[in-house]
Amino acid sequence: MVVIHHNPDCGTSRNVLNIIKAAGYTPTVIEYLKEGWIKAQLLALFAATNLTPKTALRVSKSPAQELGLLSEDVTEETILEAMLEYPILVNRPIVCSEKGVKLCRPS
C-alpha cells in the first residue's frame, strides 16, 4: 500500500504521484490542503522521516515569512501549531509505503 500526502497544484507532487502510478501502484491520495493535518499525524510523519517542523517547513510559496516562522528564535511547537492552522506550510509530497516514509522533494 502506498499513501501520498498530495497537493494537486504542486508540480513536484504531481510528478511523484505519476511515478508511483507508473510503478504499478494505486496509491491512496490524501489532499492535505482539503483535509488538514492532525498533530499526532504530523509528529508521526516527521519522526518517520527524521524531520522536525523546522526542517519540514515550506518557506517558498507559503505564508511562513508573513507568519514570522523564519526567525531563528521561533520554536518547533510554534511552527507545528502554524502547520495545523495553515496546511500549506508542510513541505510535500510525503509518501508512505512498506519501504518507509519519505519527503519526496525533489521527485
C-alpha positions in Angstrom: 0.0 0.0 0.0 1.2 3.5 -0.9 -0.2 6.7 0.6 0.8 10.1 -0.8 0.0 13.4 1.0 -0.6 15.4 -2.1 -1.2 18.9 -3.4 -2.5 18.7 -6.9 -1.3 22.3 -7.5 2.3 21.3 -6.9 4.3 20.1 -9.9 6.7 18.0 -7.7 3.7 16.4 -6.0 2.1 15.6 -9.4 5.4 14.2 -10.7 5.7 11.9 -7.6 2.1 10.7 -8.0 2.8 9.9 -11.7 6.0 8.0 -10.7 4.0 6.0 -8.1 1.3 5.1 -10.7 3.9 4.3 -13.4 5.5 1.8 -10.9 2.2 0.0 -10.9 0.7 1.2 -7.6 -2.7 2.6 -7.0 -1.9 5.0 -4.1 -4.3 6.4 -1.5 -4.2 10.1 -2.2 -4.7 12.5 0.7 -5.2 16.0 -0.4 -3.9 17.5 2.8 -4.9 21.1 1.9 -8.5 20.0 2.0 -8.3 17.5 4.9 -5.8 19.4 7.0 -3.4 17.8 9.5 -3.8 16.3 12.9 -1.0 17.0 15.3 -0.3 13.3 16.1 -0.3 12.5 12.4 2.3 15.2 11.6 4.5 14.2 14.5 4.4 10.6 13.4 5.3 11.6 9.8 8.1 13.8 11.0 9.5 11.1 13.3 9.4 8.5 10.4 11.3 10.9 8.1 13.7 12.3 10.6 12.3 15.7 10.1 11.3 18.4 12.5 8.7 21.1 12.0 11.5 23.5 11.1 13.1 21.2 8.6 9.7 20.3 7.1 8.6 23.9 6.8 7.7 25.1 3.3 9.3 28.5 3.0 8.6 29.4 -0.6 5.1 30.0 -1.9 3.7 29.8 1.7 2.9 32.3 4.4 5.9 31.2 6.5 7.6 34.6 6.2 4.4 36.6 6.9 3.7 34.5 10.0 7.2 35.1 11.4 8.2 31.5 11.2 11.6 32.0 9.7 13.1 33.7 12.7 15.9 31.8 14.4 14.1 32.0 17.8 10.8 30.5 16.6 10.1 27.2 18.4 9.3 23.9 16.9 5.9 23.9 18.7 5.1 27.3 17.2 5.8 26.0 13.7 3.8 22.8 14.3 0.8 24.8 15.5 1.0 27.0 12.5 1.2 23.9 10.2 -2.1 22.7 11.8 -3.7 26.0 11.0 -2.1 26.5 7.6 -1.6 23.1 6.0 0.3 24.7 3.1 3.3 25.2 5.5 4.2 21.5 5.3 6.6 20.6 2.5 5.4 17.9 0.3 4.7 15.3 -1.1 5.1 12.9 1.8 4.9 9.3 0.7 4.3 6.3 3.0 4.8 2.7 1.9 6.1 -0.6 3.1 9.6 0.7 2.3 9.2 3.7 4.7 8.1 7.3 4.8 9.9 9.9 2.7 9.5 13.6 1.9 9.8 13.2 -1.9 11.3 16.5 -2.7 12.8 16.5 -5.3 10.9 13.9 -7.2 
